[in-house]
C-alpha cells in the first residue's frame, strides 16, 4: 500500500512537471506586437512646413495567451496600454487565426527633425520622423523612429506583470498606410520596404493618384536598424508636386521655368545606393537573414563584392553595377581575389548569406517553386 502511494505521487509529480514545463514554454514565447498607422500626404507636408507635430491614427495589437487571460487581466492590460501609448481608445480582444490579440486605437506622433544626425526624439515608443533631404530638390525623407528607453520600459512592464511574457523586435510588424489626400498625383519612393505585400529591396517609385493609398510594411531588418540607431528610413517624398497644386491649373510652365528632370531626381536619390551599408563593419544577424527575400540576399552579397571592385559578368550583375553609378569601379575579374580582400565581417557575412540562399533553394525545390 505504501509503495503504491509513493508510485502514484512519483507519477503525479512527473505529470505536474510536464504541465509546468509546457506552461512555462507558452508563457516565455514572445508576444507578437503589431502597429498599423494611417498617414496622409498633407500630414507630411504640414509637418515639414510648419515644423509642428501632428498625430497619426494608429492601431496597436499585442498578443495574449487567450481570451480568458485577457478577461482576467483586463485592468492591468488597460493600465499598460495607457502608460505606454497616447489617447488609447476602444480596447478589445480579437482572435485572428490561431492568435489572440489585445487591440487598441492610439495616436502616433509625426514630427519634424531639423537634424537627422542629432539626438532629438519624440519620447514615444514609435513615431514617424520627417526630415529635409535636399531643400533645392524638394525631397523629404520619412523615417520610422524608435525611442529605445520607451521600448525597454514597455518590455520590462510586460515581463513583470505577466509572468515572464516578453516582446521582441523579431516579433514586431509595423505597417504604414499612406493616403494621398491631395487633389493631384503625388510621387514617393519606397526604400527597402514591402509595397502592397511585395518586397522592394531597392528604391521603388510610387505614384499615388488622388485618393489612392499604398501599404508599406517594414521588414524585420529595417525594424532592427531603427531599434539599433533610433531610426530607419522607409519613404522619400517628393514635395514639388504637392506644393505647386495651385500652379497646375495652367499646364504650360513659364518660359523661364524649367521642369524638374526626373532622371536627375532619381540620381539624387541614388547618391547613397547601398541597402546594406554596414556588412563590412558588423556581423549580420540570423533574424535579419530570415527576413530577406531571395533577391535581397543576392543584393547583399553583390554589394559586398561591388565594394571591392568585382567586375560582374552576368547581365543582372552588370545592371546592378551600373545602378551604383560613381560608387562603383570595377577593377577585379577574379572573385577569389575579392574573397582574399574581405575583412572578417565580410567573410562571415558572405558565408551566412550563401548558406541562407542554399536553404531557400532547397525549400523552394521541396515546394516545387522555381
C-alpha positions as CSV (number, residue, x, y, z in Angstrom):
1,X,0.0,0.0,0.0
2,X,2.8,2.4,1.0
3,X,4.7,1.6,-2.2
4,X,1.6,2.1,-4.3
5,X,1.0,5.6,-2.8
6,X,4.7,6.5,-3.4
7,X,4.4,5.3,-7.0
8,X,1.3,7.4,-7.6
9,X,3.0,10.5,-6.1
10,X,6.0,10.0,-8.2
11,X,4.0,9.6,-11.4
12,X,1.8,12.5,-10.5
13,X,4.9,14.6,-9.9
14,X,6.1,13.8,-13.4
15,X,2.8,14.8,-14.9
16,X,2.8,18.0,-12.9
17,X,6.4,18.7,-14.0
18,X,5.4,18.2,-17.7
19,X,2.5,20.6,-17.3
20,X,4.6,23.2,-15.6
21,X,7.2,23.0,-18.4
22,X,4.5,23.3,-21.1
23,X,3.0,26.3,-19.3
24,X,6.5,27.8,-18.9
25,X,7.3,27.4,-22.6
26,X,3.9,29.1,-23.6
27,X,4.5,32.0,-21.2
28,X,8.1,32.6,-22.3
29,X,7.2,32.7,-26.0
30,X,7.5,36.2,-27.4
31,X,4.3,38.2,-27.7
32,X,3.6,39.4,-31.2
33,X,3.4,43.2,-31.5
34,X,1.7,45.0,-34.4
35,X,1.3,48.6,-35.2
36,X,-0.6,50.0,-38.2
37,X,-0.6,53.7,-38.8
38,X,-2.5,55.8,-41.3
39,X,-0.7,58.9,-42.6
40,X,-1.7,61.4,-45.2
41,X,0.4,63.3,-47.7
42,X,-0.9,66.5,-46.3
43,X,0.4,65.4,-42.9
44,X,3.9,65.1,-44.2
45,X,3.7,68.5,-46.0
46,X,2.3,70.3,-43.0
47,X,4.8,68.8,-40.5
48,X,7.6,69.6,-42.8
49,X,6.5,73.2,-43.5
50,X,5.1,74.2,-40.0
51,X,7.7,72.2,-38.0
52,X,4.9,71.3,-35.6
53,X,3.9,67.7,-34.8
54,X,0.7,66.0,-35.8
55,X,-0.7,62.6,-34.8
56,X,-1.5,59.6,-36.9
57,X,-4.5,57.4,-36.1
58,X,-3.0,54.0,-35.3
59,X,-3.9,50.6,-34.1
60,X,-1.8,48.6,-31.7
61,X,-2.1,44.8,-31.3
62,X,-0.3,42.8,-28.5
63,X,-0.7,39.1,-28.4
64,X,-2.1,37.4,-25.3
65,X,-2.4,33.7,-24.4
66,X,-6.2,33.6,-25.0
67,X,-9.4,35.5,-24.4
68,X,-9.8,34.2,-20.8
69,X,-6.3,35.6,-19.9
70,X,-7.4,38.9,-21.3
71,X,-10.6,39.0,-19.3
72,X,-8.7,38.0,-16.1
73,X,-6.1,40.8,-16.6
74,X,-8.2,43.4,-18.3
75,X,-7.5,46.1,-15.8
76,X,-3.7,45.5,-15.9
77,X,-3.7,45.5,-19.7
78,X,-5.7,48.7,-19.9
79,X,-3.2,50.3,-17.4
80,X,-0.3,49.0,-19.5
81,X,-1.7,50.5,-22.7
82,X,-2.4,53.8,-21.1
83,X,1.1,54.2,-19.7
84,X,2.9,53.5,-22.9
85,X,0.6,54.9,-25.6
86,X,-1.3,58.1,-26.1
87,X,-5.1,58.5,-26.0
88,X,-5.9,54.8,-26.0
89,X,-9.4,54.0,-27.1
90,X,-11.7,51.1,-27.9
91,X,-9.6,48.4,-26.1
92,X,-10.8,45.0,-27.1
93,X,-9.8,41.4,-27.6
94,X,-9.7,39.9,-31.1
95,X,-9.0,36.3,-32.3
96,X,-7.1,36.4,-35.6
97,X,-6.4,32.9,-36.9
98,X,-4.8,30.9,-34.1
99,X,-3.7,34.1,-32.3
100,X,-5.4,36.2,-29.7
101,X,-4.7,40.0,-29.5
102,X,-5.4,42.9,-27.3
103,X,-6.3,45.7,-29.8
104,X,-6.4,49.4,-29.0
105,X,-6.6,52.6,-31.0
106,X,-3.9,55.2,-30.3
107,X,-2.1,58.2,-31.9
108,X,1.5,58.0,-33.2
109,X,3.4,61.3,-33.4
110,X,4.5,62.7,-36.8
111,X,7.3,65.2,-36.1
112,X,10.0,67.2,-37.8
113,X,13.6,66.7,-37.1
114,X,15.9,69.6,-38.3
115,X,19.0,67.5,-37.8
116,X,18.8,63.8,-38.9
117,X,22.1,63.0,-37.2
118,X,21.0,64.7,-33.9
119,X,19.6,63.1,-30.8
120,X,16.1,64.6,-31.0
121,X,13.4,62.2,-30.0
122,X,9.6,62.3,-29.7
123,X,9.9,60.3,-26.5
124,X,7.3,57.9,-27.8
125,X,7.9,54.2,-28.4
126,X,7.1,54.6,-32.1
127,X,6.8,57.7,-34.2
128,X,7.1,59.0,-37.8
129,X,10.0,61.4,-38.3
130,X,10.1,63.8,-41.1
131,X,13.4,65.5,-42.2
132,X,14.5,67.6,-45.2
133,X,16.8,65.6,-47.5
134,X,17.6,68.3,-50.1
135,X,15.7,71.5,-50.0
136,X,16.6,72.5,-53.6
137,X,15.2,69.3,-54.9
138,X,12.1,69.4,-52.6
139,X,12.7,66.0,-51.2
140,X,11.7,65.0,-47.8
141,X,12.8,61.7,-46.1
142,X,10.4,59.9,-43.8
143,X,11.6,57.6,-41.1
144,X,10.3,55.1,-38.6
145,X,11.7,56.4,-35.3
146,X,12.1,54.4,-32.1
147,X,12.7,55.6,-28.6
148,X,14.7,52.7,-27.0
149,X,14.1,53.8,-23.4
150,X,10.3,53.7,-24.0
151,X,10.6,50.2,-25.6
152,X,12.7,48.9,-22.7
153,X,10.1,50.3,-20.2
154,X,7.2,48.5,-22.1
155,X,9.2,45.3,-22.2
156,X,10.0,45.5,-18.5
157,X,6.3,46.1,-17.6
158,X,5.1,43.2,-19.7
159,X,7.8,40.8,-18.1
160,X,7.0,42.0,-14.6
161,X,3.2,41.9,-14.8
162,X,2.5,38.9,-17.0
163,X,4.6,36.0,-15.6
164,X,7.7,36.4,-17.8
165,X,5.9,37.1,-21.1
166,X,8.0,39.4,-23.3
167,X,8.2,41.3,-26.5
168,X,11.0,41.2,-29.0
169,X,11.9,43.1,-32.1
170,X,11.8,39.8,-34.1
171,X,8.1,39.5,-33.3
172,X,7.1,43.0,-34.4
173,X,5.1,44.0,-37.5
174,X,4.9,47.7,-38.4
175,X,2.7,48.9,-41.2
176,X,2.3,52.4,-42.6
177,X,-0.7,53.1,-44.9
178,X,0.0,56.2,-46.9
179,X,-3.1,58.0,-48.3
180,X,-2.9,60.7,-51.0
181,X,-5.5,63.4,-49.9
182,X,-4.1,65.9,-52.4
183,X,-6.1,67.0,-55.5
184,X,-3.4,65.7,-57.9
185,X,-1.0,62.8,-58.2
186,X,1.9,62.6,-55.7
187,X,5.3,60.9,-56.2
188,X,7.1,59.0,-53.5
189,X,9.9,56.4,-53.3
190,X,9.7,53.4,-51.1
191,X,13.1,52.4,-49.6
192,X,13.6,48.8,-48.6
193,X,10.0,48.1,-47.7
194,X,7.2,45.7,-48.7
195,X,5.0,47.7,-51.0
196,X,1.4,46.3,-51.1
197,X,2.8,43.0,-50.0
198,X,5.7,42.8,-52.5
199,X,9.3,43.1,-51.3
200,X,11.2,46.1,-52.8
201,X,14.9,45.9,-51.8
202,X,15.8,49.0,-53.9
203,X,14.4,52.5,-54.2
204,X,11.0,52.0,-55.8
205,X,8.9,54.7,-57.3
206,X,5.3,55.1,-56.1
207,X,2.8,57.3,-57.9
208,X,-0.3,57.9,-55.9
209,X,-3.3,59.2,-57.8
210,X,-5.8,61.4,-56.0
211,X,-7.4,59.4,-53.1
212,X,-5.1,56.4,-53.7
213,X,-3.4,54.5,-50.8
214,X,-0.4,52.3,-50.5
215,X,0.6,49.8,-47.8
216,X,4.2,49.9,-46.6
217,X,5.4,47.1,-44.3
218,X,8.7,47.5,-42.6
219,X,10.9,44.3,-42.9
220,X,12.5,42.9,-39.8
221,X,16.0,44.2,-40.8
222,X,14.7,47.8,-41.0
223,X,12.9,47.5,-37.7
224,X,16.0,46.1,-36.1
225,X,18.0,49.0,-37.5
226,X,15.5,51.5,-36.1
227,X,15.9,49.9,-32.6
228,X,19.7,50.0,-33.0
229,X,20.2,53.5,-34.2
230,X,16.9,55.2,-33.4
231,X,15.5,55.5,-36.9
232,X,15.2,53.7,-40.2
233,X,14.1,55.4,-43.5
234,X,11.2,53.9,-45.4
235,X,10.0,56.7,-47.7
236,X,11.3,59.6,-49.8
237,X,8.6,62.1,-50.5
238,X,8.7,64.5,-53.5
239,X,7.1,67.7,-52.3
240,X,7.3,69.5,-55.6
241,X,4.0,68.3,-57.0
242,X,2.3,68.7,-53.6
243,X,3.3,72.3,-53.0
244,X,2.5,73.6,-56.5
245,X,-1.0,72.3,-56.7
246,X,-2.5,75.8,-57.4
247,X,0.0,76.3,-60.3
248,X,-1.1,73.1,-62.1
249,X,-4.3,74.9,-63.3
250,X,-2.1,76.2,-66.1
251,X,-0.5,73.1,-67.7
252,X,2.1,75.2,-69.6
253,X,5.2,76.2,-67.5
254,X,6.5,79.7,-67.6
255,X,9.1,80.2,-70.3
256,X,11.9,80.7,-67.9
257,X,10.8,77.9,-65.6
258,X,12.4,74.6,-66.0
259,X,10.6,71.4,-65.2
260,X,12.5,69.1,-62.9
261,X,14.4,66.4,-64.8
262,X,13.0,63.0,-63.5
263,X,16.4,61.4,-64.3
264,X,18.2,63.9,-62.1
265,X,15.7,63.4,-59.2
266,X,16.3,59.6,-59.3
267,X,20.0,60.1,-59.5
268,X,19.9,62.4,-56.5
269,X,18.1,59.7,-54.5
270,X,20.7,57.1,-55.6
271,X,23.7,59.0,-54.3
272,X,23.9,56.6,-51.5
273,X,22.7,53.3,-53.1
274,X,23.9,50.8,-50.5
275,X,21.0,49.0,-48.9
276,X,23.3,47.1,-46.6
277,X,26.0,49.7,-45.8
278,X,27.3,48.1,-42.6
279,X,28.0,44.5,-43.6
280,X,31.7,45.3,-43.6
281,X,31.5,46.6,-40.0
282,X,29.3,44.1,-38.2
283,X,28.0,40.5,-38.4
284,X,24.6,40.1,-39.9
285,X,22.1,38.6,-37.5
286,X,20.2,35.3,-38.3
287,X,16.9,37.0,-37.8
288,X,17.9,39.7,-40.4
289,X,18.7,36.9,-42.9
290,X,15.4,35.2,-42.3
291,X,13.6,38.4,-43.2
292,X,15.4,38.8,-46.6
293,X,13.9,37.6,-49.8
294,X,15.9,35.7,-52.5
295,X,16.5,39.0,-54.4
296,X,17.6,40.8,-51.2
297,X,20.1,38.0,-50.3
298,X,21.6,38.3,-53.8
299,X,21.7,42.1,-53.4
300,X,23.5,41.9,-50.0
301,X,26.2,39.6,-51.4
302,X,26.6,41.6,-54.5
303,X,27.1,44.8,-52.6
304,X,30.0,43.2,-50.7
305,X,31.6,42.2,-54.0
306,X,31.0,45.6,-55.6
307,X,32.7,47.5,-52.7
308,X,35.9,45.7,-53.6
309,X,35.6,46.4,-57.3
310,X,34.4,43.0,-58.6
311,X,33.7,43.0,-62.3
312,X,30.3,41.4,-62.7
313,X,29.8,39.0,-65.7
314,X,26.1,38.3,-65.8
315,X,23.5,40.7,-67.3
316,X,21.9,41.0,-63.9
317,X,25.3,41.8,-62.2
318,X,26.2,44.3,-64.9
319,X,22.9,46.1,-64.5
320,X,23.3,46.2,-60.7
321,X,26.9,47.6,-61.1
322,X,25.6,50.3,-63.5
323,X,22.9,51.3,-60.9
324,X,25.7,52.1,-58.4
325,X,27.0,54.9,-60.6
326,X,30.1,56.6,-59.3
327,X,30.0,54.5,-56.1
328,X,31.3,51.6,-58.2
329,X,34.6,51.0,-60.1
330,X,35.2,47.5,-61.5
331,X,38.8,46.5,-61.2
332,X,39.0,42.8,-60.3
333,X,37.8,39.9,-62.5
334,X,38.7,37.0,-60.2
335,X,36.1,36.6,-57.4
336,X,38.7,34.6,-55.3
337,X,40.9,37.7,-55.1
338,X,37.9,39.6,-53.8
339,X,37.4,37.0,-51.1
340,X,41.0,37.3,-50.1
341,X,40.5,41.1,-49.6
342,X,37.4,40.6,-47.4
343,X,37.8,41.5,-43.7
344,X,36.5,39.1,-41.0
345,X,33.0,40.6,-41.0
346,X,32.7,40.4,-44.8
347,X,33.9,36.8,-44.9
348,X,31.4,35.6,-42.2
349,X,28.5,37.6,-43.7
350,X,29.2,36.2,-47.2
351,X,29.2,32.7,-45.8
352,X,26.0,33.2,-43.8
353,X,24.2,34.7,-46.9
354,X,25.3,31.8,-49.1
355,X,24.1,29.3,-46.5
356,X,20.8,31.1,-46.3
357,X,20.5,31.1,-50.1
358,X,21.1,27.3,-50.2
359,X,18.4,26.7,-47.6
360,X,15.9,28.9,-49.6
361,X,16.7,26.9,-52.8
362,X,16.1,23.5,-51.0
363,X,12.9,24.8,-49.5
364,X,11.6,26.1,-52.9
365,X,12.6,22.8,-54.5
366,X,10.5,21.0,-51.9
367,X,7.6,23.2,-52.7
368,X,8.2,23.0,-56.4
369,X,8.7,26.7,-56.6
370,X,11.1,27.9,-59.3
